[in-house]
Amino acid sequence: MAIDLENARERMVVEQLERRGIKDQRVLDAMRRIARHRFLPAELHDHAYDDGPLPIGDAQTISQPYMVALMSEVAELKGVEKVLEVGTGSGYQTAVLAYLAADVYSIEFNPHLHDRARVILNSMGLGNVFLRSGDGSDGWPEEAPFDVIMVTAAMPGIALALLNQLTPAGRLIAPIGEDELQTLVRISHATGHWSEEYFGECRFVKMTGKSGFQDWAGVTPALSGSEPAPLSPGRFS
């Protein structure tokens, strides 16, 4: 018997998010509003609001709801920001960010996931999301600077190309560390020098591309060194 997905989503917000300390009301509202099951294969809909990641194909996963909410809260979005997301994946985090920010630019390395997320996000009528397929290691320089850059795959360090695309008061949120265990880090330059804040351990799928583990040529463990297409018919990159 199929579960009631609306009730399951509400339980997810209360039991997995509020009880674990997520307090940003805008984030909680977004998590209530965005239907996670839309980003999953039909056979996984009954598990859409489970407390954990789920497979979306190509050895990739949709993140645990709590981690989506935590990263969104750490970003401290007020609704006026321009955000770069590195790693569109399923598109779920993208949709949550679209609810919280003014504009979201999202890059996905895997063309199949990019195409799938594009279809889902377009069906939601989101007019403030811009997608690109490619290596997110270099960011999206022609659309920089960004108030927030969010990396949704594990990285051994942060590429300078991403840090250089932040506004002076911008912040970068990413899982940094080893390939099996990372720490969620927020990096900012608001005080005139780079600072790092830590928000606990996490496990993400490893990033692919120049800033991924295989090709990494960074400087330090943390601080190292296409046209935008809005989600409307006929204008995808």
N, C-alpha and C positions, 0 to 999 in steps of 0.2 A: 504494500500500500504506500503510495507516494506521500511524502510529508508535506505539511503546510509550509511553503517556503517563506511566506511573509512572517509567520510566527517564528520560524527558525532564525530569520534575520534579526528580529527583535531580541530573541534570546542571545544571539551572538553578541549584539551590542552590549547588553546588560551584563552577561556572564563573562565574556571574554575581554571586553574593553573597559567598561565602567568599573568593574570589580578589580581590575588590574591597574587602575590608576589613570586611565585616559580621561582627561578633564576638559579638553578644548571642545566646547559645545558645537562649534562649526564642524569639527572633525567627526564627532558623534552623529551629527545630522547627516553628513555626507555618507557615513557608513550605513546609516539607516536607509538612505535614499538610493544608493547604488546597489543594484541587484547582482551579487557576486555570481550567481548561477548562470547569468547570461554570458559569462566569459569562460564557461566550462563545457565540455562535451555533454550531451544529454544524459549519458549513462552515469555521470557524476553529479547530477543536479541534487540528488538526495543527500549528498555529502558537502554541498557547496558552503554550508555554514559551520562545518566541522572546525575544530581548533587545530589547524595545521595546513601546510602546503598541500597542493594537489597537482598531479601531472597534467600538462597541456600539450604534450607531444614534443618530439625532437629533443628529448632529455631535459626539458625545461619544466618549470612549475609556476603555478600561481601562488603568490606569497600567502602565508598565514594572515588571517584578518588582523590579528593584534599587531603584527609587524607593519602592515599597511597603515594602520591607525597611528602607531608610534612614530613612524617616519614622517607622516603627515603632521603630527603634532609638533615634532622637533623642528619642522620647517617653519613654524610660526607664521602661517599664511593669514593675511587679513582680507584678501579678495582683490588686491590691486597689483599683485606681483606678476612678473614674467618669469616662468619656470622652464628649465630644461630638465627633461627626464632622460637619462641614459639607460636604455633597456625597457622598451615598451612591453615586451612579453605578451601576456594575455590581454593587456589593455585595462585591467582592473584598477591598478594604481593610477594610471593615466586619467581614468574617469573620475576618481576621487579628487585628484589634483584639479581637474577641470571645474569641479564644484567649488573648490577652495580658492583658486587663483584667477587672475584676469585672463592670462593666456598660457598655454602649455605647449611646448615644443618637445617632441619625443622621438628618439632614434632607436631603431631595432636592427641588430646585426643580422638576424635570421630572416630571410625574405618571406618564408612561409608564415612565421608568426606575425611579421609586419602586415602581410595581406589579410590575415585572419582578424587581427586587432582592428585594422582599418574598417573592415566590413561591420564589425560589432559597434565600434564607436560611431561610425557614420549613421547606423540605424538608430542611435540614441539622439541624434540631432544636435550634437555638440558643435557649436560654432566657434569655440575658442581653443580647439586642439589642432595642432599641425604635426604631421607625421613625415618621417624620412626613414628609408632603409639604408643602412650603412654602418660603419664603425663609429661608435660614439666616443672613442678615445679622444678624438680631436674636437669634441663638442659640436657647436653649430656657429662658427665664428661670424658668419654674415648676419646672424640675428642677435649676437651678443651686444651689450652685456645682459646678464640674467640676475634677477634678485635671489633666486634659489636654483641650485643644480642638485638634482637627486639621482644618485646612481643606485640601480636596483639589481646589481650583480656584484659578487664578491671581487674585490680588487686587492692586489698586494700593496698598492700605494696609490696616491692621487697624481695624475698627470698634470703638469704645469699648464698645459693647454686648457684644462677645465678651470683651474683656479684663476687663470688670466681672463676668463670670460665672466667673472662675477662683477657685479657692481661694487663700489667701495663698501657698502653696508651689507653685501650679499653673504650667503652662507651655502656651503656644500655639505650634503648629507650622504654618507656612503658606508657600506660594510667593508671594513679594512682589516686585513690580517692574513692568516694562512688559508690554504684551499679548503680545509675542513671546518674551520672555526674562525669567525671574525668578530670584531667589535664595531658597533654602530657609532660612527664618529660624525660630529658636526664641526666643520672648519670654517672660520670666519676671519675677517680682517678689519672689523669695525673699530677696534682700538688702535689701529695703526700698525699692528704687527699680527702675524698669523697666530691664531689660538685654536686649540682643539678641546672639545668637550665630548665626553663618552657616555653612552646610553645603554650599556650592557652588551652581553654576548649575543651573537646571532649566527645563523647558517644560511647562506645564499648560494645559488648556483654560480659557478665561476664565470667571470666575465670573459668574453671572446674578443679578440682584436689586439691592437697594439698595447693597450693597458691591461690586457689579461695576463694570466700567470705564465703561459708559454712564451709570450713575446715581451715580457716586462723588462724594461731597461730603466727603471726609476732611479732616483737619487737617494731617497730616504724611505723608511717604511711608510710614512704618511705623506709628507710634503715633498713630492718629486716632480722630477721633471717629466648640394642640390637645392633647389629653391624650396622654400616652405610651401606646404600644400594644405590649406584648410580642409576640414572635413565637410566637404560639400561635393555633390556629384561631378565627376570629370576633372577634379583638381587634386589628384593625389600624386605624391612623388614616389 
